[in-house]
């Protein structure tokens, strides 16, 4: 693999990791909000 191709692959991996991390964070926030609402905090 040429250095240019390696750079493209690394770039794709980095962006995929970023998207995965953001999705995970969004799920955590969603579950937290649902838990607070179920406990009666969202009056």
N, CA, C and O of each residue as an XYZ file, in Angstrom:
172
protein
N       0.849     -1.182      0.000
C       0.000      0.000      0.000
C       0.895      1.246      0.000
O       1.878      1.323      0.737
N       0.537      2.191     -0.823
C       1.337      3.408     -0.901
C       1.049      4.297      0.319
O       0.007      4.161      0.960
N       1.973      5.199      0.628
C       1.745      6.113      1.772
C       0.461      6.936      1.614
O      -0.215      7.241      2.597
N       0.141      7.285      0.391
C      -1.085      8.065      0.144
C      -2.330      7.242      0.501
O      -3.262      7.750      1.124
N      -2.332      5.966      0.098
C      -3.461      5.086      0.424
C      -3.571      4.887      1.930
O      -4.668      4.874      2.488
N      -2.410      4.730      2.589
C      -2.420      4.553      4.046
C      -3.019      5.773      4.727
O      -3.761      5.651      5.702
N      -2.690      6.951      4.203
C      -3.218      8.187      4.775
C      -4.742      8.231      4.641
O      -5.444      8.651      5.562
N      -5.240      7.795      3.487
C      -6.695      7.781      3.268
C      -7.379      6.788      4.213
O      -8.428      7.088      4.783
N      -6.784      5.615      4.373
C      -7.362      4.601      5.259
C      -7.393      5.122      6.695
O      -8.412      5.001      7.376
N      -6.288      5.698      7.156
C      -6.231      6.242      8.524
C      -7.285      7.329      8.702
O      -7.936      7.404      9.744
N      -7.452      8.168      7.685
C      -8.439      9.245      7.754
C      -9.850      8.675      7.889
O     -10.655      9.156      8.687
N     -10.137      7.636      7.092
C     -11.456      6.991      7.161
C     -11.688      6.348      8.522
O     -12.775      6.452      9.091
N     -10.651      5.679      9.043
C     -10.773      5.040     10.360
C     -11.025      6.084     11.442
O     -11.827      5.865     12.350
N     -10.338      7.218     11.342
C     -10.488      8.261     12.346
C     -11.899      8.841     12.318
O     -12.501      9.071     13.367
N     -12.422      9.075     11.119
C     -13.769      9.640     11.031
C     -14.813      8.626     11.490
O     -15.800      8.998     12.125
N     -14.603      7.356     11.176
C     -15.538      6.312     11.626
C     -15.524      6.204     13.141
O     -16.577      6.052     13.760
N     -14.337      6.282     13.750
C     -14.224      6.220     15.208
C     -14.926      7.419     15.844
O     -15.576      7.283     16.880
N     -14.796      8.575     15.231
C     -15.441      9.785     15.746
C     -16.957      9.640     15.714
O     -17.635      9.959     16.691
N     -17.489      9.159     14.593
C     -18.936      8.968     14.469
C     -19.428      7.938     15.485
O     -20.467      8.134     16.115
N     -18.690      6.850     15.643
C     -19.071      5.820     16.611
C     -19.084      6.393     18.029
O     -19.992      6.110     18.809
N     -18.092      7.184     18.351
C     -18.023      7.807     19.672
C     -19.181      8.756     19.915
O     -19.755      8.778     21.004
N     -19.525      9.538     18.903
C     -20.648     10.470     19.039
C     -21.964      9.720     19.223
O     -22.797     10.119     20.038
N     -22.156      8.641     18.476
C     -23.368      7.829     18.629
C     -23.453      7.233     20.031
O     -24.521      7.221     20.642
N     -22.340      6.747     20.530
C     -22.311      6.169     21.868
C     -22.662      7.229     22.916
O     -23.437      6.967     23.837
N     -22.092      8.416     22.770
C     -22.381      9.504     23.702
C     -23.857      9.891     23.642
O     -24.470     10.155     24.677
N     -24.431      9.927     22.437
C     -25.847     10.260     22.291
C     -26.721      9.217     22.983
O     -27.714      9.569     23.620
N     -26.363      7.939     22.864
C     -27.122      6.876     23.536
C     -27.042      7.022     25.054
O     -28.038      6.834     25.753
N     -25.862      7.354     25.559
C     -25.697      7.531     27.001
C     -26.591      8.663     27.490
O     -27.267      8.522     28.509
N     -26.602      9.784     26.775
C     -27.440     10.922     27.151
C     -28.916     10.536     27.092
O     -29.694     10.906     27.970
N     -29.295      9.797     26.060
C     -30.684      9.367     25.918
C     -31.105      8.478     27.093
O     -32.158      8.702     27.688
N     -30.297      7.480     27.428
C     -30.632      6.598     28.551
C     -30.685      7.376     29.865
O     -31.538      7.112     30.713
N     -29.779      8.327     30.030
C     -29.771      9.145     31.238
C     -31.077      9.943     31.343
O     -31.698      9.991     32.405
N     -31.483     10.564     30.240
C     -32.712     11.354     30.230
C     -33.932     10.478     30.516
O     -34.819     10.875     31.272
N     -33.977      9.297     29.918
C     -35.100      8.377     30.155
C     -35.145      7.972     31.626
O     -36.218      7.924     32.229
N     -33.974      7.681     32.205
C     -33.918      7.276     33.609
C     -34.416      8.399     34.510
O     -35.199      8.150     35.427
N     -33.980      9.618     34.269
C     -34.413     10.760     35.078
C     -35.927     10.946     34.956
O     -36.611     11.194     35.948
N     -36.438     10.824     33.739
C     -37.877     10.996     33.527
C     -38.668      9.911     34.255
O     -39.720     10.197     34.827
N     -38.178      8.668     34.241
C     -38.884      7.573     34.913
C     -38.869      7.740     36.429
O     -39.802      7.321     37.115
N     -37.816      8.349     36.944
C     -37.715      8.533     38.394
C     -38.600      9.686     38.875
O     -38.705      9.926     40.078
N     -39.224     10.385     37.959
C     -40.127     11.463     38.343
C     -39.480     12.833     38.335
O     -40.066     13.804     38.812
N     -38.275     12.915     37.796
C     -37.594     14.205     37.750
C     -38.169     15.144     36.705
O     -38.029     16.362     36.822
N     -38.818     14.589     35.677
C     -39.365     15.438     34.617
C     -40.826     15.757     34.863
O     -41.712     15.247     34.176
N     -41.068     16.610     35.856
C     -42.469     16.945     36.208
C     -43.034     17.967     35.273
O     -44.190     18.364     35.418
